[in-house]
């Protein structure tokens, strides 16, 4: 049984190697921009000539209609502190929230007609919020158990573009 399995694996490996060799003979030669700096190194691993196909994910904000990349900013929530940038860009942005503290935390951003609230995050939880910010000032704070009153708040500025 073991011998049959080994022979089968060997035959499959040989067939795959043969198919890969046939494909590499049909593929165009790499251009100067993607050749290896060492001419004797060759392309045995095919990383220089292969261009893997990556399907487009339609659920990513940066892949939606309009095609523009969406800005992203990290936000860390911990005991009575919100760590994030003081200035955010105008337009679409994704805030990547992480509870880096020991207690439960949440996140609210409000101002200029925006009021967005995250779910309550337990220790180590992560989530993201997608916003479209206009120039102006915004207040961000934690709404959990009076954390805002303990200093877990700050003002964020969104300048004109």
C-alpha positions in Angstrom: 0.0 0.0 0.0 2.8 2.4 1.0 4.8 1.5 -2.1 1.7 2.2 -4.4 1.2 5.6 -2.7 4.8 6.5 -3.2 4.7 5.5 -6.9 1.5 7.4 -7.4 3.0 10.6 -5.8 6.1 10.2 -7.9 4.1 10.0 -11.1 1.9 12.9 -10.2 5.1 15.0 -9.4 6.7 14.1 -12.7 3.5 14.9 -14.7 3.2 18.3 -12.9 6.9 19.1 -13.7 6.4 18.1 -17.3 3.3 20.3 -17.6 5.1 23.2 -15.9 8.0 22.8 -18.3 5.6 22.8 -21.3 3.9 25.9 -20.0 7.2 27.7 -19.4 8.3 27.0 -23.0 5.1 28.7 -24.3 5.4 31.7 -22.1 7.0 35.0 -23.2 10.5 35.8 -22.0 10.6 38.2 -19.0 11.3 41.8 -19.8 14.3 43.7 -18.3 12.2 45.1 -15.4 11.5 41.8 -13.8 14.7 39.8 -14.6 17.1 38.8 -11.8 20.1 41.0 -11.2 22.3 37.8 -11.2 22.2 36.4 -14.7 23.4 33.0 -13.5 20.7 32.6 -11.0 18.1 31.7 -13.6 14.4 31.3 -12.9 14.2 27.8 -11.4 11.4 28.9 -9.0 9.5 30.7 -11.8 8.9 33.7 -9.5 10.4 35.9 -12.2 8.0 34.9 -15.0 4.8 33.9 -13.2 2.0 36.4 -12.7 -0.6 34.9 -10.4 -4.2 35.8 -11.1 -5.8 37.4 -8.1 -9.6 37.8 -8.3 -11.1 41.2 -7.7 -12.9 41.3 -4.3 -16.0 43.4 -4.7 -16.5 43.8 -1.0 -13.4 45.9 -0.4 -14.1 49.6 -0.2 -11.1 50.3 -2.4 -12.6 48.1 -5.1 -16.0 49.7 -5.3 -17.3 51.9 -8.1 -15.2 55.0 -8.4 -11.9 53.0 -8.1 -10.2 55.4 -5.7 -8.3 53.9 -2.8 -9.9 54.4 0.6 -7.7 55.9 3.3 -7.3 53.8 6.4 -6.3 54.7 10.0 -5.5 52.6 13.1 -7.3 53.4 16.3 -6.3 51.7 19.6 -8.7 51.8 22.6 -7.2 51.3 26.0 -7.9 52.4 29.6 -9.0 55.9 29.3 -7.0 56.7 26.1 -7.8 56.7 22.4 -4.6 56.4 20.3 -5.1 57.6 16.8 -4.0 60.4 14.5 -5.1 63.9 15.3 -5.7 64.8 11.7 -7.6 62.6 9.2 -8.1 63.2 5.5 -11.4 64.3 4.1 -13.4 61.8 2.1 -13.9 58.0 2.5 -11.8 56.4 5.3 -11.8 53.1 7.1 -11.0 53.3 10.8 -9.4 50.0 12.0 -10.4 49.8 15.7 -8.7 47.5 18.2 -9.3 47.1 21.9 -5.8 47.1 23.3 -7.0 47.5 26.9 -8.2 45.2 29.6 -11.8 46.6 29.9 -14.6 46.7 27.3 -14.4 49.7 25.1 -16.5 51.3 22.3 -15.9 54.1 19.8 -18.2 57.0 18.7 -17.2 59.7 16.2 -19.5 62.6 15.8 -19.5 66.0 14.1 -20.5 67.7 10.8 -23.6 65.5 10.5 -21.7 62.3 11.3 -22.6 60.0 14.2 -21.1 56.6 13.9 -20.8 54.1 16.7 -18.9 50.8 16.9 -20.1 47.8 18.8 -18.7 47.3 22.3 -15.3 45.6 21.9 -14.0 43.1 24.5 -10.3 42.8 25.2 -8.4 42.0 22.0 -11.4 42.5 19.7 -11.1 44.3 16.4 -13.5 45.9 14.0 -13.6 48.6 11.3 -15.8 51.6 10.6 -16.3 53.0 7.1 -16.9 56.8 7.1 -17.0 59.7 4.7 -15.5 62.7 6.5 -16.1 66.3 5.6 -13.6 69.0 6.6 -14.1 70.2 10.2 -13.7 68.9 13.7 -15.1 65.7 15.2 -15.3 64.4 18.7 -14.3 60.8 19.3 -15.0 59.0 22.6 -15.7 55.8 24.4 -19.4 55.5 25.5 -18.8 52.6 27.8 -19.2 52.9 31.6 -18.4 56.6 31.9 -15.0 56.2 30.1 -15.6 59.5 28.3 -15.7 61.3 31.7 -12.5 59.6 32.7 -10.7 61.2 29.7 -11.3 58.7 27.0 -12.1 61.4 24.4 -10.4 63.6 21.9 -11.0 66.0 19.1 -10.0 65.1 15.5 -9.5 67.6 12.7 -10.2 67.0 9.0 -8.6 69.8 6.9 -9.7 71.0 3.5 -8.1 69.0 0.8 
